[in-house]
């Protein structure tokens, strides 16, 4: 029984992280129409940043967040403006942009991964921050996981409010529904797309900071996180924030269950099993396709 | 040069390549092995991803499956059986990936392939540690570098032969049409899922065979070596550099890149992945169609056209891997009515686009389907042609029920359509566009017959002078003519025209009306959705009027256009 509660609690925390990653990806893919295969590299980059800030300079991860989140925002904004805009310009239709952006970001993935391996080495990294046990419903959870969860909820909730309550948020949602019509109503689609892409990058960096507090990571692990984020986005339905939350939590719990009960080395297989089920059962997403 | 001369040159080159290990060994032979094995992988990759633009990111998964199969079975089974098992395993995995993703949009496929090799690596590693009891394995297959080289060379010959045959078969054309416009492909009678699945399986099979042949080279193998995602990446780079659209493209890309990678790994082992990524980005930006694309642009003669390359033998050999020819029921051909619909309903969420629609079309008539914008006309055409599936109701063509059939089956049964926003296959010439309609109907036309029939159809819609021009270069009216010719190519029992006359200037409109009238005189049954009242008056025998998803009137044009409810629907209360 304690094991079950333990699995569910840890699973929900992990799943909350996945939902957060998916949220950022949905901004990049659903609004800027870029399928960014190098997405997870920014997560790992932020994790390394946190590691070195904390271990090297004793800057706490939460303070690190204040540095790394804006930094990733700027980097991703530049990434969109410099690297991706030429592709957006030359694309004759959305299909062509999709193929081109997949290829370009696939290349970027290897560049960033190479740079990180060179700078930080290929071995696994972890550090200990707030790893005091907290007991909830008879199960023990590390305080860092609770803190990560809390911050993720704040970021997700904040983003939701920004998207639904502000003028800019409305513009972002408009572009996600129909870029052409958004342009015709006077929205600068290119700058909104750049903004959404950058915001997605900021969110994944936040995710990287948060998971680094309780998971070990290495320079090669970005791909796995990208994969999980992509699958959560698809399971939830592209552009559907609530769907992403539900799908993320499902994945988190399922993965934790398999990791605890079978083998921690099989988490990606769980991801694929869920993906397969989603494809066969509800290819438009758990809650159907809606937009941001 | 004649064909015999080409063949002779090919054989000479092959003999020279096969003789290479007799003069070289050690480092140079190892390099030659790398060249051949990457050429096979990149060519196999481009077989599927080239024409369809479905990017496969999991070459390493299939390569690893092959390598691991060889490692596990080396001591138990003879070599030939190992190859068969590797191929079958790859086909099985390809079918799982393909069946779950290829019927959906391309993005699901790409995502699925993106993590696939990592997932299989995890599974294999788990199996090895927990069940087999050690991470890696030693491979005891008695073979030499020469042996590996010759096997790879033989595999390369096979992959090129298969690619050559596919390029000359209906399957090759099917994939090119799918790559250009999947919707058009379905309505031209192409079973798109089956075509994609077949070629993905063939391509995966070659990757696995390469892995199985390469396995002995390592002597020690573990999941991380065999499922190395760098291979997936290198293969995509090579295929794209050379140009994935033509058979020889990947070869052109593989040769310089294998040599370059050799230099890079030797001199910058730690920077390899960075340099690889940068090279790739440069290719994506500056050579999007590869060297082959660049050459084709400069020398149009090189353009890989379909018309001159259709081969009956190629088609016969390749047909078995995908196509099940559909027989069209001809016996009830004189039935009147040709098409009957009853109780058709289709809703999108809360919006009911078609509500209890029922009407029939008589043989040889032109039926006008009219009504204000948003009244459900195009929805009805989509229901008939199988783009959409009705929630309720029945559609029969000469008594054969159409509901539930996939679009390509409905097209093969003789339902042809044009699209509201004209859809031509821009990268293909006019003749090739029409051949796309001829090659997948039943009975299908192929080879010289198809070219002849295509030219005749092009003449029928007055496009003769532009027959060999790429469709993208046509004017709007000419694109509409071409789309009509492609629809006629499937020898339709019934032709659905969705605002085919819209957007034409008065002169073009006159020509367009003449073309349709001629079709009717030739006995084609037509349903046309149209807003041009003059055209409806002069062409239609009968009209069905729709409003808000329902049929509100039916009868001769003069009568329905005078109907109070119809006038009301078009002009509103005050003018009725």
Interface residues (C-beta under 8 A of the other chain):
Chain A: X35 X37 X83 X86 X87 X90 X95 X98 X99 X100 X102 X103 X104 X106 X107 X108 X109 X110 X111 X112 X113 X114 X115 X117 X118 X223 X224 X226 X227 X230 X231 X234 X263 X265 X266 X267 X268 X269 X271 X272 X275 X276 X279 X280 X283
Chain B: X53 X55 X57 X96 X100 X101 X104 X106 X107 X108 X110 X111 X112 X114 X115 X116 X118 X119 X122 X123 X125 X126 X129 X130 X229 X233 X236 X240 X270 X271 X272 X273 X274 X275 X276 X277 X278 X280 X281 X284 X285 X288
